[in-house]
Each structure stands twice: as C-alpha cells, then as structure tokens.
C-alpha cells in the first residue's frame, strides 16, 4: 500500500463478519478488494513473495511463501461481476454480495466502515439475510456450467449452518422454492468446498 498509494484497499467478507459476530478464531483466508489504476501492478508484486493462483471465480489468490493454508483473495473491484451491473466502487460490490453479514467492508487507508446492507446489525443478531433475490440465471463464470443461483443457494445454506444463523423469512422462502438445487451438491463440492448442510432440515421442514 505504501508503494501503490493510489490503490484503495478494502477488506470484506468472512474476516470482517467474524469480528462483528465476536468470533476470535484466527482467520485462514482474507478477501481484499482493490481499486485504482495500479491494481494489476500491485497484484503482480505478490508473486515475488509467494504463489499467485486463481480462485474458482477467476480472481487472483495469493499464498504467502511461508504458508500453504493461509491465503488472500485479491479481487479488483472492476472485475467483480456477480451477474448484475458492472462495479465502479466498493458500494457496488457490497450491494451484489451473497448475504448481508458478509457485505461489510473496512477501508484500510481511511479506517472507514462501509455497510450499505446493515450487515453489522444482522451479524450482531446472528441473522442470515440474503442481499438480493434478482440474480439472473446463467453460469457464475462465463467458462463454467454451474448456475450462479445454485452457487448462491449452497453458500447461504453452508453459512447459515456453520455460523448458526437464523434464516429470515424471505431468504427461507427463496431457499425452499429452489430445493431442487440440492441435486447439484457434488458439482458444487468439486468446484468450491464441502458445504455444511445441517440447516437443510429446517429449510425443508
């Protein structure tokens, strides 16, 4: 950040969410959103002191030289394309996140907290609330086959289970209406991770 002074750097997602929920577990992964003309050069610097790979979403993922488990996703704001409008700033990014408790960012340069979806409130209440329900059908990535809404369905189920979140009514209705997505479990697991499905009994109940 000292080298690339024009690049805005935000941390968002799980690390911020866990702090808001009072979870003191040491994080193993970080989500950084980068904005500015020198983002590509900044990302390239990470390859000199670690390994740069690619996330399932196509963004750079950096593993420090001394660690094979801890990593940081380095996501250019302009490249964040979850299926709606192009992102021009961190507000656009957060307003297209999966669920509100994840949609809180911290500006590492200014110390500002950006919370357009009241995610801090929902995190404090242990509430699972999706940010939006209007993602179009289609692959989550142009080269992928799995629909973005299927990915979203499994992520919401997983985090509601693993974080012991209470699912609010509209989100519950959206999940129940798409119960057939469960048939894509193996494909989701292969591409992303093994989701925690304990909350499914509540969803289908």
C-alpha positions in Angstrom: 0.0 0.0 0.0 2.9 2.3 0.6 4.2 1.6 -2.9 0.9 1.9 -4.7 -0.6 4.9 -2.9 -3.4 5.4 -5.4 -4.9 1.9 -4.9 -7.8 1.7 -2.5 -7.7 -1.4 -0.3 -10.7 -2.8 1.4 -11.1 -6.0 3.5 -14.6 -7.6 3.4 -16.3 -10.9 3.8 -15.6 -13.5 6.4 -12.8 -11.8 8.4 -15.0 -8.7 9.0 -18.1 -10.7 9.6 -16.4 -12.9 12.2 -15.2 -9.8 14.1 -18.7 -8.4 14.1 -20.0 -11.7 15.4 -17.4 -11.8 18.2 -15.6 -14.8 16.7 -12.0 -14.6 17.7 -10.8 -17.6 15.6 -7.6 -16.9 13.7 -8.6 -16.4 10.0 -7.2 -18.6 7.3 -8.4 -16.6 4.3 -8.9 -13.0 3.5 -10.9 -11.1 0.9 -9.3 -7.9 -0.3 -11.0 -5.6 -2.8 -8.6 -3.4 -4.8 -9.4 -0.2 -6.7 -7.2 2.1 -8.7 -5.1 2.4 -11.8 -2.2 0.4 -10.5 -4.1 -2.7 -9.3 -2.5 -5.1 -11.8 1.0 -3.9 -10.8 0.2 -4.3 -7.2 -1.1 -7.8 -7.6 2.0 -8.8 -9.6 4.2 -7.8 -6.7 2.7 -10.6 -4.6 4.2 -13.2 -6.9 7.6 -12.2 -5.7 7.0 -13.3 -2.1 4.6 -16.2 -2.5 2.4 -18.0 -5.0 -0.3 -16.4 -7.1 -3.1 -18.8 -8.2 -6.7 -18.3 -9.3 -9.9 -18.6 -7.4 -12.9 -20.5 -8.7 -14.3 -17.1 -9.6 -11.2 -16.2 -11.7 -9.6 -13.7 -9.3 -6.0 -13.8 -8.1 -5.4 -15.8 -4.9 -2.1 -15.3 -3.1 -0.4 -17.8 -0.8 2.4 -16.4 1.3 5.7 -18.2 0.9 5.6 -19.5 4.5 2.1 -20.8 4.3 0.2 -23.3 2.3 -3.1 -22.9 4.2 -3.5 -19.2 4.8 -4.3 -17.2 1.6 -5.7 -13.9 0.4 -8.1 -13.3 -2.5 -7.1 -10.1 -4.3 -10.2 -9.0 -6.1 -10.1 -6.0 -8.4 -13.3 -4.0 -7.9 -13.7 -3.6 -11.7 -13.5 -7.3 -12.2 -16.2 -8.3 -9.7 -19.1 -9.5 -11.9 -21.7 -11.5 -10.0 -24.3 -11.1 -12.7 -25.8 -7.7 -12.3 -24.4 -4.2 -13.0 -20.6 -3.5 -13.5 -18.9 -2.4 -10.3 -17.4 1.0 -10.1 -16.8 1.2 -6.4 -17.0 -0.8 -3.2 -20.6 0.1 -2.7 -21.5 -1.6 -6.0 -19.5 -4.7 -4.8 -21.2 -5.0 -1.4 -24.7 -4.4 -2.9 -24.1 -7.6 -5.0 -22.8 -9.8 -2.2 -24.4 -13.1 -1.1 -25.7 -12.2 2.4 -25.7 -9.1 4.5 -23.3 -10.1 7.3 -20.7 -10.7 4.6 -21.4 -7.3 2.9 -19.4 -5.1 5.2 -16.0 -3.7 4.2 -13.3 -1.8 6.1 -11.1 0.7 4.2 -7.6 0.0 5.2 -6.4 3.5 4.3 -9.1 5.6 5.9 -10.5 3.4 8.6 -14.0 3.8 7.2 -16.5 1.1 7.6 -18.8 0.6 4.6 -22.1 -1.1 5.4 -24.8 -0.4 2.8 -26.9 -3.5 3.7 -26.9 -3.2 7.5 -24.7 -6.3 7.7 -23.2 -5.3 11.1 -26.7 -5.3 12.5 -27.5 -8.7 11.0 -24.2 -10.1 12.2 -24.9 -9.0 15.7 -28.3 -10.6 15.6 -26.9 -13.8 14.0 -29.3 -13.4 11.1 -28.9 -14.9 7.7 -30.4 -12.4 5.2 -29.6 -12.5 1.5 -28.6 -9.2 0.0 -30.8 -9.7 -3.1 -33.0 -12.2 -4.9 -32.7 -10.9 -8.5 -29.6 -12.6 -9.9 -30.3 -13.8 -13.4 -29.9 -17.4 -14.4 -26.7 -18.3 -16.0 -23.2 -19.6 -15.2 -21.4 -17.9 -12.3 -18.4 -17.6 -14.6 -18.6 -17.4 -18.4 -16.5 -20.6 -18.7 -18.4 -22.5 -16.0 -21.6 -24.7 -16.2 -23.0 -24.3 -12.7 -25.7 -21.6 -12.4 -24.8 -18.6 -10.2 -28.0 -19.1 -8.2 -27.1 -22.7 -7.4 -23.7 -21.4 -6.0 -25.6 -18.8 -4.0 -28.0 -21.4 -2.6 -25.3 -23.6 -1.3 -23.3 -20.7 0.1 -26.4 -19.5 2.1 -27.1 -23.0 3.3 -23.5 -23.5 4.3 -23.0 -20.3 6.2 -26.4 -20.5 7.9 -25.3 -23.9 9.2 -21.7 -23.3 10.0 -22.3 -19.9 11.7 -25.5 -21.0 13.4 -27.5 -18.2 11.8 -31.3 -17.8 11.9 -32.6 -17.6 8.4 -35.0 -14.7 8.0 -38.4 -15.4 6.2 -37.8 -14.0 2.7 -34.4 -15.8 2.5 -36.1 -19.0 3.8 -38.8 -18.8 1.1 -36.1 -18.3 -1.6 -34.2 -21.4 -0.4 -37.3 -23.6 -0.2 -38.5 -22.6 -3.7 -35.2 -23.9 -5.1 -35.0 -27.1 -3.2 -34.1 -29.0 -6.4 -30.7 -27.2 -6.4 -29.6 -29.8 -3.8 -29.1 -32.3 -6.7 -26.0 -30.2 -7.7 -24.2 -30.9 -4.4 -21.5 -33.0 -6.0 -20.7 -30.4 -8.6 -20.6 -27.6 -6.1 -18.4 -29.6 -3.8 -16.0 -30.3 -6.7 -15.7 -26.7 -7.7 -15.7 -25.0 -4.3 -15.9 -26.9 -1.0 -17.9 -29.4 1.0 -20.8 -27.4 2.4 -22.2 -27.7 5.8 -25.9 -28.8 5.2 -27.2 -29.2 8.8 -29.7 -26.4 8.3 -31.4 -28.3 5.5 -33.8 -30.0 7.9 -35.0 -26.5 8.9 -35.3 -25.4 5.3 -37.3 -28.5 4.2 -39.3 -28.6 7.4 
